[in-house]
Each structure stands twice: as C-alpha cells, then as structure tokens.
Amino acid sequence: MAGHESRGVILTALAANVGIAVAKFAAAAITGSSAMVTEGVHSLVDSTNQLLLLYGTRQMRRPPTATHPLGYGRELYFWSFVVAILVFSLGAGVSLYEGVEHLMHPVPTTDVLVAFVVLGVGIVLEGWSTMAALRQFNTERGPKSVFRAIRDTKDAPNLIVLLENSGAVAGLVIAGVGVGLSALTGSPLYDGIASILIGLVLAVTAVMLLVEAKGLLIGEAADPRLVKELRRIAEGHEGIVAVKEVLTVHQAPDMVVAIISADFDDAISARAVEQTVASIEREVSKQFPVVTRVYIRPMGQENETPATA
C-alpha cells in the first residue's frame, strides 16, 4: 500500500476517535455509566494507537544507513506490534476491570438520553472511519475472501484501523444494549456486563492483531503472484538456463526485497552475465516498483538447492 493512502486512513480514524473519546467521557461523567467509561478508554487507546502508527509510517521512510542497509521499513511493523499490545493491555484490560468493578459495586445509570446520543454520534463517526479503511482493504483484497485477505495483507496500519474500528462499532452497540437494559430494568448489572463483553471483543481483536503483527515483524514473503512474475521475468532473459528459487520478504507494505537464484548458460561471458543481471533489475523495477531491492545470484548445477518458490 502506498504511504499516502495508509496515512489518510489513519488520520481519518484519529479525527473520529479524538472526537468520540471526548464525547464518551463527558457522557460517562453525566450518566455514571460503566460502559461509557469503558468506551471512552477504548477511544482514547485507539487515538494513541493512531499516533503511534503515524509515527511508524514516517519512520519507515528513513533512508538506509550503514547499520540498517535495507532501510527502516520494518519499524512500521514494530509499532504495529506495540499497538496490538496496547489494545490488549489497556483497551481490553481496563474494560474488563471496569466491568467487574461495576458488577461488584453497581452504580445506577442516569440521563440515559445523553448516553444514547453520544453512542449514536460514535457509531456514525466510527462507521465513517471504518468505511475508509474498508474501501482501501477491498481495493487490495481483490477476489480473495475476507479471512484470506486478512491473513495475507502486509498493510498493518490499515488492518489495525479496520479491526479496531470494527471492534469499536461492536462495542458501541454492546454499550447501547447495556445502558438500555439497565434503564428498562432498573438494574445497573447490565451496564457492567456490557463492559465485560466490550473487553472480550477488544481482547479477541488484539490477539488477531498480535498474530498478524508478529508475522510481519519476523518477515513474510510477498504475494505468490508477485513471486511468480519475478520468476517469469528472470526466465524470459537470454542466458538464463533455469531459475532455481525466488526469495522475497516485505520490509514494509510497499517495500519488498527479492533474491533470484538462477543458473546461467556456461557458454556466455562474464560481461553477458552482468548485462543480463542489469536487464532483469531494470525490468523488475519498471514493472514492480514495490520491489525496492532485487539481487540476482548466479548458481550452477554443483551448488543447486531445492527451489522454495
């Protein structure tokens, strides 16, 4: 994903969450609702997360240095992992604590109308932010199923915004149900139960984010279609007898490093090998700008290894 699209999605989510957090905490102070406190903490954590993602998208563009010759692309994945931890520890943790506390020491909910107005505004703003992330996600998803696309995506920021906001919409609905049942029955226990359910939703969301962020931080291969195209380009050059393997790894959503191991015709000169390598590099760079580095490794029959791609 290009950085501009990712940044736009994050800024949209940040604007929505800051406004919602202020409204939720104000409503919590007026109504005394545990679910509203939980939702306020949720939006505050989300706002902090978006700031961290913005920092990560800026840091990943730093030029390579002697100590980081392939650049700082994976710093974005590091901050994505930190965000997932925050969702789990602060978002889910505070929600569960607040819910249990409310069950043990119930506080009647007042001014229910205020709570519903804030929840309605929250659903609208979260829905606006979610749709922005969903549009970008669907653009990249193509014909893949949603689950498969979530597993394959390398765009951690957009995935985080999408899952966070989806969880936020679910949390708002749960909070609304909890506040409504408390008002109808006169029992504040439903409000506490709603907080616990919101915490569980956040916990599940956080675990999904942690799994994805961990895989990206360790290093994941590029889309198999890109690997196939890189193989095709290399095999189409004169002087290449066979392509042994194509190894790729994402440094960032739009930064891929590729290593192509190929068997060259023994009859061609060293100069011809150099020209072929340069030609492959130019063609890959022209057709796939996402491949920021490509290395061609001449490989004869005597050091052949099993192909992995």
MARVODO-744445 format. One record per residue (C-alpha): residue in three letters; x, y, z. Coordinates in steps of 0.001 Angstrom, whole numbers, padded with zeros to 6 digits, always signed. Layout:
MARVODO-744445
ALAXYZ...
//
This chain:
MARVODO-744445
MET+000000+000000+000000ALA+001257+003457-000831GLY+002072+005559+002178HIS-000364+008354+001278GLU-003417+006059+001328SER-002336+004493+004618ARG-001716+007891+006188GLY-005125+009130+005051VAL-006905+006160+006632ILE-005011+006671+009910LEU-005760+010420+010018THR-009457+009737+009412ALA-009502+007239+012282LEU-007591+009644+014552ALA-010008+012501+013931ALA-013001+010254+014626ASN-011561+008733+017798VAL-010468+012011+019406GLY-013940+013475+018971ILE-015636+010305+020196ALA-013374+009975+023250VAL-014219+013483+024449ALA-017947+012871+023982LYS-017868+009477+025726PHE-016022+010708+028802ALA-018405+013666+029069ALA-021365+011297+028826ALA-019798+008957+031404ALA-019421+011840+033845ILE-023070+012820+033367THR-024637+009344+033367GLY-022308+007372+035641SER-022337+004555+033087SER-019542+001973+033360ALA-019960+001035+029707MET-019475+004691+028714VAL-016242+004878+030744THR-015087+001705+029022GLU-015949+003117+025618GLY-014132+006363+026445VAL-010975+004441+027373HIS-011362+002409+024186SER-011450+005541+022013LEU-008554+007103+023938VAL-006425+003990+023387ASP-007382+003977+019709SER-006335+007634+019366THR-002951+006848+020922ASN-002600+003894+018585GLN-003196+006044+015529LEU-000499+008480+016660LEU+001941+005573+017000LEU+001039+004322+013512LEU+001564+007802+012058TYR+004990+007868+013710GLY+005735+004430+012268THR+004722+005430+008729ARG+007090+008403+008957GLN+009988+006412+010397MET+009773+003651+007779ARG+010674+006196+005059ARG+014061+006970+006576PRO+016877+006265+004103PRO+019170+003254+004599THR+022231+003687+006796ALA+025391+001694+007426THR+023758-000019+010405HIS+020422-000540+008603PRO+021408-001111+004958LEU+017913-002256+003925GLY+016231+000758+005473TYR+013780+001170+008331GLY+010660-000290+006749ARG+010052-002861+009474GLU+009852-000126+012093LEU+006234+000256+010988TYR+005640-003379+011902PHE+007287-002845+015283TRP+004903-000006+016139SER+002004-002100+014844PHE+003009-004787+017363VAL+003131-002167+020126VAL-000364-001003+019141ALA-001684-004565+019379ILE-000211-004878+022893LEU-001868-001603+023918VAL-005240-002758+022618PHE-004901-005928+024681SER-003475-004452+027882LEU-005196-001060+028091GLY-008285-001459+025949ALA-009326-004966+026956GLY-007760-004839+030421VAL-009424-001598+031540SER-012765-002672+030051LEU-012745-005970+031942TYR-011660-004277+035167GLU-014328-001592+034858GLY-016991-004196+034153VAL-016081-006372+037149GLU-015860-003299+039377HIS-019322-002212+038263LEU-020744-005655+038993MET-019250-005636+042484HIS-020257-002031+043210PRO-023258-001189+040983VAL-023931+002466+040196PRO-027322+003408+038713THR-027212+004918+035228THR-028797+008357+034862ASP-029526+010639+031895VAL-029818+007699+029530LEU-030765+010017+026655VAL-027330+011651+026806ALA-025659+008247+026626PHE-027709+007231+023591VAL-026992+010499+021780VAL-023245+010045+022317LEU-023398+006394+021269GLY-025295+007343+018118VAL-022720+010003+017230GLY-019978+007490+017972ILE-021473+004893+015638VAL-021683+007465+012834LEU-018063+008613+013274GLU-016681+005110+013754GLY-018677+003962+010731TRP-017172+006784+008648SER-013658+005783+009685THR-014377+002067+009203MET-015686+002612+005675ALA-012495+004492+004724ALA-010376+001574+005942LEU-012730-000982+004354ARG-012540+000699+000950GLN-008749+000514+000986PHE-008841-003068+002265ASN-011243-004155-000509THR-009084-002439-003129GLU-006132-004574-002089ARG-008185-007698-001378GLY-009330-008314-004962PRO-011001-011721-005388LYS-009698-013109-002074SER-012026-013943+000793VAL-012012-011527+003722PHE-010314-014045+006020ARG-007665-014914+003421ALA-007018-011229+002752ILE-006565-010553+006477ARG-004031-013374+006673ASP-002170-012235+003530THR-002168-008463+003959LYS+001134-006696+004538ASP-000573-003377+005257ALA-000553-003492+009052PRO-001802+000092+009644ASN-004921-000312+007519LEU-005655-003724+009049ILE-005295-002292+012555VAL-007642+000603+011788LEU-010163-001746+010172LEU-010193-004274+013032GLU-010052-001622+015751ASN-012943+000299+014266SER-014990-002842+013645GLY-014467-003721+017308ALA-015374-000161+018254VAL-018688-000319+016377ALA-019449-003654+018056GLY-018528-002117+021425LEU-020833+000841+020866VAL-023726-001476+020064ILE-022997-003559+023179ALA-022762-000405+025312GLY-026085+000794+023943VAL-027749-002509+024762GLY-026246-002481+028265VAL-027350+001077+029006GLY-030792+000381+027560LEU-031347-002772+029618SER-030147-001016+032752ALA-032641+001790+032142LEU-035521-000587+031365THR-034948-002986+034277GLY-033530-000563+036801SER-030602-002939+037326PRO-027093-001489+036771LEU-025704-005012+036403TYR-026387-004993+032660ASP-024082-001986+032327GLY-021248-003914+033972ILE-021908-006980+031835ALA-021705-004750+028737SER-018269-003525+029846ILE-017040-007103+030235LEU-018358-008047+026788ILE-016640-004998+025266GLY-013401-006105+026935LEU-013740-009576+025424VAL-014325-008089+021952LEU-011170-005986+022349ALA-009198-008983+023595VAL-010130-011040+020524THR-009295-008101+018240ALA-005945-007613+019967VAL-004990-011278+019617MET-005720-011137+015872LEU-003567-008020+015568LEU-000744-009568+017598VAL-000637-012658+015367GLU-000511-010560+012190ALA+001992-008039+013535LYS+004268-010804+014778GLY+004371-012486+011363LEU+005152-009213+009595LEU+007815-008263+012132ILE+009580-011599+011678GLY+009365-011263+007907GLU+006754-012534+005446ALA+007125-013381+001762ALA+005488-011299-000945ASP+002265-012305-002655PRO+002740-015597-004591ARG+001570-013806-007741LEU+004454-011347-007442VAL+006915-014198-006833LYS+005576-015945-009948GLU+006014-012780-012026LEU+009585-012294-010805ARG+010358-015864-011844ARG+008779-015250-015253ILE+010844-012109-015836ALA+014092-013869-014956GLU+013306-016959-017056GLY+012486-014774-020043HIS+016025-013434-020358GLU+018517-014927-022753GLY+021378-016605-020976ILE+019247-017908-018098VAL+019086-021702-018183ALA+016826-022086-015135VAL+015601-020126-012133LYS+016330-022142-009004GLU+014483-020080-006396VAL+012885-016702-005796LEU+013041-015481-002204THR+011131-012372-001144VAL+010467-010560+002126HIS+008406-007485+002972GLN+010329-004713+004701ALA+007174-002560+004708PRO+003778-002703+002959ASP+005276-001258-000235MET+008918-002355+000177VAL+009933-005829-001000VAL+013440-007273-001164ALA+013869-010096-003698ILE+016677-012602-004261ILE+016651-014591-007503SER+018967-017583-007766ALA+019493-018531-011407ASP+021595-020949-013443PHE+023344-019055-016267ASP+024464-020588-019534ASP+028115-021582-019039ALA+028866-020562-022625ILE+028193-016838-022147SER+030826-014370-020969ALA+031015-012628-017625ARG+030064-009390-019371ALA+026937-011027-020788VAL+026008-012224-017296GLU+026369-008664-015989GLN+024187-007321-018806THR+021526-009949-018126VAL+021505-009148-014415ALA+021189-005419-015143SER+018369-006090-017603ILE+016429-008185-015068GLU+016852-005488-012428ARG+015583-002778-014791GLU+012549-004783-015862VAL+011614-005699-012285SER+011980-002071-011188LYS+009821-000875-014097GLN+007015-003415-013706PHE+007015-003718-009908PRO+008127-000527-008094VAL+007199-002242-004820VAL+010364-004355-005240THR+012865-001842-003874ARG+015835-004223-003951VAL+016469-007218-006243TYR+019574-009385-006109ILE+020464-011882-008841ARG+022555-014791-007612PRO+024317-016870-010306MET+024000-020519-009336GLY+025440-023542-011119GLN+024410-027198-011006GLU+027095-028027-008447ASN+025566-025737-005781GLU+021947-026280-006635THR+019481-026241-003767PRO+015821-027220-003785ALA+013558-024479-005094THR+011332-022893-002439ALA+009148-020736-004605
//
